[in-house]
Amino acid sequence: MSNFKNKKINSENELFLRYAIEYENSFNGMLLPCNWITDSKIAVCFGKYGISAVDYHGSQPVSRNAKMIKSGLEDPAFRFLTNKELELSDYKALPYKCKFLLKNDNSIFAEATCFTFDSVLFLHFETEPCSSFDISFNMKSFYTNVHGNMTWDSGIIRKNSITFKGINRYLLSDWIKQKGAYLVPVKEHKRIFNTEEWIDVNNLDVLPIADEDILRSNELFIDSQCCMVIHSFNKFTTERDKEGKKIILSFKNISSSIDLCICFGDTAHEAQSKALNMIKDKENLEIIQDKRYEEIIANSPAISMEKFNSTKILFSSIPMYVESAKQSQSGMTRASSSSYYWVWGWDNIVTAMEMSKWNDYKGQKDIISFILSHRWIDGSVPHRYDREYNVMQTMHFCAEDSLFIILAYQYCIDAEDYAYLKEIYADLKQIWMGLVNKTDAKGYIKGPGFYPDNLKALGRNENSRTAMETGTFYTACRIMEITASILNDIPTKELAFDIFTKIEDNYIKDFFNEEYGTLIDSIYDDNSQNITFPLYAYMGAYTSFGYSLFYKKINQIATFINQNYVHPMGIRVMPLYDKNRNNESVHHSWYPHWDIYAMKLLRKGFMIGKDRYRTTSAILHYLNLTERMWEGYKAVMELLELDTADYMEGWKQHGQAWNCNCATGIFRTIIESAAGIITDFGNIRILPDGCSNVNISNLTVRKGRWAVSSFGTEEFSYIVVDGIKLFKTCVIPDEFMTKDNHLLQIFNTSESYDFMICSFTGGCIKNYKESEFLISFNAECAATADLVIMATKSFKIYIDNESWPVRNLNNEYYLIRLKDSCTINIELI
């Protein structure tokens, strides 16, 4: 057993000392010289010269309406001054908190500590006794380029505060004429467009004509207000500049410190009340935030390796930033912990999939429960929600629904929460049957899919069958067969088996393009291929179940990925020559969520092809990319534009910082494809190609904590699990899967290997025993399960003492398909 170091943090200073991200040289040298701190409803951007942007997530419409304040980094909205303008120096930050010095000509004027809580930014300045300190606010930085017609007043000055009010009103009739159904909650579509109650008109080829009474009415689509309060108990005076652009708060005869908060609310009373509460209870509120993040840090996995120090920091920061994007009232995450607000179904599902790895089973379950209770009336998983969690868009059953089934099953198995699986089974079955009702004779999902944004521009239509929808549905069927068997729902078990076996029989024949050597995006009603090659077509490879679809062509797929998606400055989403590469920004960018599929399939294919050189090169290249990303941004970025990227100067265009699905995409990719550790559905297995150069500690699987280390640079030799040496399995037997601390060591010290158990998907291995020529174990499974073996020598396999056939998958890899729990004996000849 391993002994993890006690990660308990004894003080706030230690929290910062050990875990804060440092911004050297006052943000100089960064591609984007700023940092966001955030909590549930607020996000604040600091730069060298002050605060340049503030977002507030209140009751106003979503998307860019969250932007309250926006200014340039060189001329920020909030500046700090004495007799001269002060600069921020020695800046350090956690996701919710920052510290910095305020300097003037290298002289330190003050030390600042700032933290966010709900919709409040609190600022504390420690100074030497001095005559004055000013804070300048540029009122022209109020952001009005939003949906609707936002206007801000010039502020009302009171004794301890200044209150600003913004009002946004927009007629529904004008909105429909200009924007159609965009941002209109789906529950309103029937009333406005006279459609059937369950229909989301965003999915129709032609938008229905709106009701004439609606178009003549004075009904407001947007009717919201937002208030910002600047508050301090320290005495200050105010002055407006001659142009009326700026308002300056002047603090005179300061004894030692200043406390100030910037607070938002949907009413002036709400904002003022939050400000007063913050000033009154600031110490306790800061402690609440500190303890919250201490727990996340204590549970976060860490990686170690030679070099790549920036990637280590990036990796360990991801759980904290996901936590900072959580919405307090729902547990759902915002799209990012910076300035990008949507509550997407897909983002939350794939983000939640990783939460158990840092022991956040509660957060994972909260998202599952929320989505189940906030589905559309047809039972489908929503594509996105508005601020009040009304369904804003649904695709009426698609890959999101399949991914949700995968997430729910992943949680229940990994958390061993079987009571919850039983509780939600009827809901999962309803979602799955919604998908079944969209299948054709081969089990393929019909329709244009859910991703990317412009489905029709990709050449899809209502009769398309996309590789990503059907690939994820395949895994959902595998899971439903198992779950139905556990709960004795025999008709559902049989139906699921029938569908996924049909998909298996046809998928690679229909979706693989022999000329190019990769999957195409989709096929049409006549089975012709839509010749375009987005990386997201491989979404079926998200978990181990999906490997069954790709084994036959995995060598060609790996080569295609390596030659067409791997770029000097990122992982492309489409090949450079693809006809659709310019129809959406994601297609000519590095979007790190999709790294999961590229790197996993690449490593798997090269492992089967025994090409260790290309595997090692790909892993090192990927780690160099994440290293460079962190050095340039101190964040995980989305949409890093590749067409304009310069290898020497770096990326020149990008999306938002800390997009959650991109951050967790890198997190999963490093674990699976750099460290070579697969943790699907409460099991652990390793990729035995001798190429893992990343060690990992404090990884949670089935509530146990795992440290995994690799040794040697030759072929796989054996593993040591809690001191027990195993030569012929890469799958950790179930007897080790306890809620304790565990040590897994991987030794790559052989010139060759002749036999190993590579994976067991759909069940677990128990009572494992091995000798030089015999392996025996109990295979426990409730339904269909796949045992994959690599063998260069002959072997015989016996299931419950009967000889059993094997199926060759690719080269020296063999599949044994099981139906029920059994005893397995393997003789090596």
N, C-alpha and C positions, 0 to 999 in steps of 0.2 A: 504493500500500500504506500502511496505517496503521502507526504506531509506538506500540504500547502502552507505557505507563510500566512500568518494572520494579517489580513488586509484591513483590520479595524483601524479607523482613522481617529486620532485622538484630539485633533483640534482643527479649527477652520484654516489656520495657517498651514498645517500639514496637508490638508486637502488640496490647497493651492500648490504647495511645494512639490507634492508628488504627482499631481495629475493635471494641473493647469497647462494649457497650450500657450507657449511663449511666442510672441511676435517680436522678433529681434529688430533692432534699428528702426523703431517706430514705423513698422509696416513696410519699410523700404525693401525693394527687391522682389516683392510679391507681384504676381500678375493681376491680382485684385486686392489692393491694399486696404482691407477692412475686415471687420469681424462682427457677426451677429450674435447677440444673446437673446434668449427667448423663454417664455413660459406659455401657458395655455392660450392666452388671448393676445399676447403682445410680443413683438419682435423689434429689436433695436439694433441699428447698425452704427458701430464706432469706427472712426478712422483717425488718422494722424492729427487732424485739426478739430475734431469734435464729433457730434452725433449728426449723421447725414440722412438717416431715414428711420421712420417708426411706422410699424404696421399694427393695426388693431383689428381683431376678429370679433366684431360685435354683431348686431342684427342687420347691418347693411348687406346688400347683395354680395355674392362671393366674387372670386377672381380678383381683379385689380382694385376693386372697391375696398380691399383691406388696407391699401396704402393710404396712410393719413398724412405722412410727411415724407417728402423726397427732395433731395438736393444733391449737389455734386460733392465729391469727397474733398475737393480743394476749397470749397466754399460751403461748409456744412450748415445745416439749419440751426444747430445749437453750437455756439462757440464759448470758450471759457477765456476770460481776460483779467488782467490787472491793469497796469498802465500800458501793457502790450498784450498782443494775442499770445495765448499759451498753446503749447503743443503737447500731445499725449506721448509718453515715453514709457519704456519698460512695461509694456502692455502684456497682461496675462489673462487668460479666460478659461472658464468652464462654460458649458452650454447656457447656463442661466445667470452667469455672474462674471464680472471682470474687475481687475485691479490695474491701476496705472498711476504714473506720476504726471503731474502737470509742470512743465518746465518753460522757462524763458531764458534763452541764451545759456543753456546748460545749467541754470540755477533752478533748483527744485522749489516750486512754490507750494505745492500741495500733493498729498497722496489720496487717491480716490478709490473707493470701493462701491461698485454698483451691482444690483441684482434685480431680477424680474420676479414678480409674483402675480399670477392671474393676469390682470390688465394694467399693472403698475410697474413703472421703473423707479427704483429708489437709488438716490445718489448720496454718498456720504464723503465729504472732503475734510481731511485733517490738514491743518495749516499751522504755521507759527503765527502768533499774534501779529496782525497786519492791519493796514488801514482800509483796504477795499478789495473786493472780488466781484467781478461782474459775469453774468451769463447773458449772452445775446441770443435772441430767437428771431429768425427771419420768417415773418408771417407769409412771405411769398412762397415758402416751401410747402405750404398746405397743398396736397395733391388733389387736383380737380379733374384730371383726365381719366374719369371713371365712367362706369355704366350709369347713365342717368344724367342729372344736372346738379352737381355738388357745388355749394357755395359756403364760404366760411365768413363769420363776422370778424371784427377787429379786436375782440376780446373785452371782457369786463374785468376791471381791476378792483380787487377787494383788499382788505388788510393783509391777509397772509396768502393770497392766491390770485391767479389770473385764470379766467374761464373763457374758453373759445367754443363756439358752437358751429357745427356744420350741418347743413340741411340738404337733403337730396329727395326731390320729388319728380316723378316722371309718369305720364299717362300710359296706361296699358295699351290703348289704341295706337299711340305713336310708337311704342316699343314693338308691337306686332308688325306694324308696317315696315319698320326698319330692320328688326332683328329676327322676325319670325318667332319660333318657339324657343330660341336660345335663352337659357336661364329660367324658363317658365317651369315651375314644378309640374310633374307629370299628372298629379291629381287634378290640375286645372285644365288639362288638354280637352277632356270631354266637354266641359262647359264652354270653352273658348272656340274649339274647332268642330264641335258636334260629332265627335268620333265615339267609337265604343269605349267603355270605361277603362279597359285594360291597356289600350294602345298608347304607346309613346310615339308621338307624331315625328320625332326626330329621326325615326327609322324608316319613314315613308319616302318614296322617291319624289313625291310631289306633296308639298305642304297643303293641307286642306284650307279652304277659304274660311277665315274667321267669322264668327257670328256677327251679323250686322249691328245688333244691339250693343255688342261689346265695342265695336268700332266707333259707334256714335256716343258712347258713354264717357263720363269724366272719371271713371274708375282709375285709381292710381296703381301702377305696377310696383313702383318704388316709392315708399313713403317712410323715410328713415331719417334719424338725426344722430349725430355723434358729438360728444363733448370731450374736450381735452382740458384738464386742470393742471396748472403748474402751482405747486403748493410748498410752503416752507414755514416752520415756526420761527426760523431765524428772521430777524427784522430786515426788510429790504424796501427799497424804493424802486419806482419804475420810471422809465423815460422812453419816449418814442423818437425815432430819428426823423429828420426833416421830411424825408420822402414817404414816411409812413410804412416803410417796409419792415423795419426791425423794432423790437421792443427789448429793452435792456433792463435786467434785474440787477440792482446794485446792493451789495451787502457791505455795510460800513462797520468799522471798529470790531472786527472779528476777533473773538477771544482764542478759539482753538479749532472749531469745527463748524461745518454747515451741513444740514440735512435738507434734501430737496426731493420731491417726487413729481413725476410726470404721469398722470393717470387718465385713463379713458373710461367712458361709460356711455350708455345710450341716452342718458339724461344728465343734466348738470348735477342733480342731487346724487345720482349714483356715483358719478366720477368724484364728486367732493367727498362723499362718505368713504369711498375706498382710499382716497388720499389721507383723510384724517385717521382712518384705521391703520394705514401703513406707518404714519409718523408716530402714532401712539404705541404700536405693537411691533415695531421694526425688528427688534432683536429676536423675538419669538418666530416671526415669519421667516427671517433669514435662517434660523436654526431648522425650521421645518424643511426648507429647501435643501440645506446642507445635508440633513439626515436622509432625505429622499435620494440624493445623488451618491451619498456614501454607500447606500445599499446597492445601487446600480453598479458602482465601481467595484465593490467587494465581490459581486457575482459575475463580472465581465471576464470573458476569456482573454488571454494574452498570447502573443506569439513571440518566438525568439528564433534568430537565424543570424548568420554572418551578414554583415552590412545591412542595408535597407532599414536604417533606424527610423526614417520618416514613415515608412509603411507600418512599422510596429505601433507608432503613435496613432496613425490613421485608424488602424484596426481596432485598437482598444478604445478609441473615442466614439465609435459608432453606436454602441448601446446607450451612451449618455445622450447623444443627439436625437436618437429615436425617442427616448424618454421625454426630451424637451418639446417634442412635437405633439405629445398627447394632449387631447382636449379633456379638461377636467370633468365636464358634465357627461361625457360619453365613453371615454377611454379610447376613442378613435384617434388616429394620427392625422395631422395636417399633412399636405403633400410634402412640405419641407419644414425645417426648423429655421428657415430664413424668411424670404419675402415671397413665397409662392403658396397661395391658399387655395386648395380644393380639398374636399373630403371624398376621395375616390374609393370605390369598392376594391378594385384590383390592387392599388397601392397598399391598402390596409391588409389585404390578404397575404401578399408576399412579404410585407414587413413583419406581420405577426408570425409568419412561418419561422422566423429566426429567433423570436423572443425567448423561446424555451432554452436556447443555447446559453443565454445569460440568466437562466433561472426565473424568468418573468412569465411563469405559467398563468398568473393572474391576469397580466396584460393580454396574453394570448386568448384566454377564455373570455375576457371582457369584450374583445373585438368580435369573437364568434357570436356571443350572446346578443350583442348590439345589432349585428347584421341580421341575425335570425328574427329579431323583433322589429326590424325596420326594412323589410322586403317590400317589393311591389305587390299589388293585389293578386297577380298571377303566381306569386311565390318565388319569382326570380330575384337573384342578387342584384341590387342596384349598381349601376356604373358610377354614379356620383350623387352626392347629397348637397342640399343648400344649407344655409346657416342654422336653420331650424330642424335640420335632418329630415326634411321632406325629400322624397325621391325626385331628383332633377333629371335623371336619365337612366333608362334601363335598356338592355339589349335583348330582353325577353329570352333568356337562357343562352349562354355562350361559354367560352372558356373560363370566365370569372366564376360561373356556377360550379364548374368542375374543380377549379382551384379551391373554391370554398369547401367542397366536400373533402378534398385532400387535406386542407388545413384542419378541419374539424376532427378528422380521423387521426392526423398527426398529433394533435393536442391530446386526444383521449388516450392514445396508446402510450405516448411519451410521458404524460402525467399520470398514467395508470388510473384515469378517471372513467372507469367503465360505467358507473352510474349515470354520468352525463351523456355518454354515448347512447345509452338506452333512452334517456330523456329526450334527446334531440333526434332520434332515429326517424320519427315520422316526418320531421321537417327536412332532413337530408333526403329521405325518399321522395318527398314532394318535389324538391329541387331536381333530383336525378330524373324523375319521371317527366319533368318539364323538358329536360334534355332529350330523353328517349323519344318524346313526341316530335322532335325535330330531326330524327334520323332517317336515312334512306335505307335501302335494302342491305347495304354493306355495313351499316352501323355508323356511317359518317354523319356529322352534324351539318345540316343545310343552313345556308345563310351567309351573309357577308362577314360575320365575326364581330369582334369588339375592338380590335387594335389593328392599325394605328388610327389617327383621328379621321382621315379622309379615306374611307373604305373604298368608295367607288373609283377614286383616282388610282387605286392599286389594281383596278381591273376586276373587282369582285362585284357580284350581284346577288339577288335573293336566292338564286339556285346554286351559288358557289358552295364548295365543300373545302374549308381551309385546313391546312395541315395542323395548325396550332389548335383549332377547336377540337378536331377529332383526336389529336394526340393527347390532349389533357383529358378529354372524355374517356379515352381508353383507361387511363389510370383511375378515374372516378368509377368506372365499371369494375375494375379489379377490387377497389375498396368496397364498393357496394356488395359484391359477391361475398366478401369476407364478413362484413358487418351483418348482412342478412342471415348468413349462416350462424353467426354467434347468437343472433336474436331469433333464430328458428323461423325465418320468413323464407320458406322454400321457393315459392313462385318468383320472388325478387332475385334470390340467389341464382336460380336457373336462367332467368332472363338476362341478368348481368353477364353470366358465363357465355351465353349464346352471342351476345353483342360483342364482347371483347375478343372472342375467338374469330368472329368474322372480320373485325378490324385487323387483327394480327395477320390473317390470311391474305389481306389485300393491300394494306397500308403502304408498304414499301414499293409494291408494284405500281401503285397508282400515283404516289406523291414523289417518287424518286425520279430524277431526270438523268438518264444514262449518259447523255452527251456531256453534261456539265459535271456530273458526279456529286449531286447534292439534292436536297429537297426543293421542290417548287413551293410557292406560296399556297396555291389552291388548284382545284380542278373544277371543271364546269359540268353541267348536267349530262353532256355527251361523253364525259370522262377525258376530254382534252385538257391539257395542262395550261395553266396561266404562267407563262415563262417569266417569272420574276423571283428573286432569291433573297427575301428578307431573313435575317438571322432569327427573328422571332418565330419563324415557321417551326423551329425545333423546340417549342415550348413543351412538347410531349416528353422531353428528356429531363424535366424538372426533378423527378424522383426516380428511384431505382426501377420501379415498375415499367417506366417508359423505355428503358434500355431494350426490352424485348422487341420493340419496333425497329430498332436501328442496327442490331448486331450484324445482319447480313451485309450491310454496306458501310460499316463503321470505318473501315480503312480509307475508303474513298471520301467519306464525309470529313474525316479528320484532315486529309490532305487539302480538300477544298477550303475548309475553314482556315487552315494555315496559310494558304496562298491568296485568299480573297477577302477575308475579314480581318486578319491580323495586320495592323498598320503600324508604322514607326511611332505614331503618336496616339494610338488607341486601338480599340476593337470596332471595326466598321459594322454598321447594321445592314448595309447593302454593299455588294461589290461595286467597284468604281464604274464598271461598264453597264450596270443594270439600268434598264430603260426608265425605272421609277425612282432613281436615286435623288432626283431634284423635286419630287412632288411633296415632300415633307422634310422639315429640318432634321428630324431624327435619322433619316436615311443616309445623310452624309455626315453623321456625327458619331462620336463615342458616347453611347448611352449605357452606363455601367451595369444596369440590371441584366442586360442581355449577355454580359460576360459569363454568367453562370453556364449558359448552354454552349457557348463557343469553347471555353476552356475545358469543360467537362468532357465533351465529345472529342475534342482534340486529344486530350490525355488518354481517354479510353481507347480511341482508335490507334494511337501510336503504341500504346501498351500491348494491344493485341497483335499489332504488326512488329513488335519488338524493336521499335525505333526509339531507343532511349535518348539519343542525341537530340532529336527534334522535340521530344518531350521536355527535356531539361532546358533547351533553348527557349521554348515557349513560356515555361514557368518563369525563367529569369527575365525575359522580356516583359512579362506582365508585372512582375514586382518592380521593375524599373519604371513602368508606367505609373503605378500607384505611388512610387517614391516621388516621381516628378510632379504628380498632381498635388501631393501634400506640400511639397516645397514651394509650389506656385500659388496655392490657394489656402493652405491650412484648413482644407475642407474636402469632402467628396462633392464633386460637381456633376451636374447633368449636362447633356447636350454639348459636349466639347466638340466644336466644329473642326472637322478634319481637312476639309478642302482648303481652308485658309491657314491651317496650323503650320508653323515653321519649326523645323527640328532644333534650330539653334535658339530662336526667340521664344518658342512655346506656343500655346494656344492663344488665339486672338479673339475668339468669340465663344461664349459659353452660356449655359442656362443658370439655374439657381444653385446656391450652395446647400448642401445637406438635404437634397431630395431623398426621402426615406427609402423608396424602392431602389434607387441607385446605390445608396449607402449599404443597405442590406444585401444588395447584389454583389458588391465587392466583398462584403463579410463572408457570404456563402462561398464565393469563388475561391477566396484564400483558403478556407477550411477544406473544401472539396478538391480543388485542383492544384493548389500549391502544397498544402499539408497532406493531401491524399486521404482524408478522413470523411467517410460517408456516414451520416447519422439518421437516415430515414426511418421513421416509424419505430423509434425506440431501440433500434439496433445500431451497432457500430461495425463497420468493416473498413479495411484499408486497401488502397490501390497498390498492388505489389510489384511495382516496376522499378523500384530502387531510385526513383527520381524526386522523392519528397525532400525538400531542403528547408522546410518550415516546421518547427516544433510548436506545440500549443499546450497551454495549461489552463486549468479552471473552466474547462468546457463541460457544460451540463448536458447529460443525456439520461433520461429516466430518473431524474433528480439525484443522480450520482455525479461526482466531479472527477473529470479525467484529465490527466497530463499525458501527452503523447510525444515521444521523441524518436527520431530516426538516426541510425548509425550506419556508416559505410556508404560507399558509392558503387558497389557492384550489384549483382542480381539479388533479389529477395532470398533470404535464408530462413528466418524464423521470427516469431514475435514472442515477447515475454509479457504476460498479463499478470500483474500483481505477484510477480516472482515465479509464475508457472510458464515454462517454455513450451511453445506449440510450433511445430514445423509445417503442418499441412493444412492450416486454415487461416484465412484472412478475415474470417467472420468471428467476432468475439462471442464465445458461448454464453448462453443466457445466465448461467450460474454466476457470472461475474457482474451482471447488470444489476447491482444493488445500489442503495442510496448512500454509499460510502465514497471515500476518496480512492481513486484508482490510478495505477501507473501502467501505461502501455508503451512498450519499447519495441521498435521495429529494427531488425538487423538485416542489412543488405550487404552481405559479405561473401556470397557464393559466386562461383563462376556460372552456374546454371541451376535451374530447378526443374523437377520432373512432374510434380503433382501439387495441386492446392485447391482448396475450396475457396472460390472467389467471391461468391455472394449467395445469399439465401433470402429471397424477396417474397414476402407474404407470410412469414412465420419466423420461428426462432429455433436455434440449435441448443439442445440440452444434453447433459450427461456425456459430454464429448470426451472420447478417448482415442489415442493414436499410438501406433508402434511403427516400426520401419515399413511393414507391408500391410497393415490393417488399420482402418479408421472406422469407428463406430460412434453413433450418436442417435438421439431421438429427435426427429424433425417434428415440431409442433406447428400445426396450421389448421385453421378452421375451414379453409376452402383451397382454391388453387394457389400453389406456391411454386416458385422456380428456384431450383438449385443449379448454380453454374459452377463448373469444374474446369480447371486448366490441367491438361495432362499431356506430357510428351511420351509417356509409356503406356502400355496397355493396362486396363483395369476392368474389374467386374464389380457391378453394384447389385446389392440385394436389398429389396424392400420387404420388410417383414418376412425375411428368409426366402423370398422368391426373386429369381433373377429378373432384372428390370432393363428395358431398352433405354438408350441415351440418344440424343439428337445433336448432331454437330452444328454448332452455331457459326463458327468462323475460325479457320485454322485449327488451333489446338484447344478450342473452347467448346464445352459440351453442356447441354441443357438436360436436366432431369425434372420433369414436371410432376408434381405431387398433387393429390386431391384431398388427402386427409393426413392427420398425424400418423406417424409410423416410425419404426426402427430401421435405421439404415446401416448397412455394413458395406464397406468398400475394400476390395482386395486389390493390391497392386501386384502386377505380374512382371 
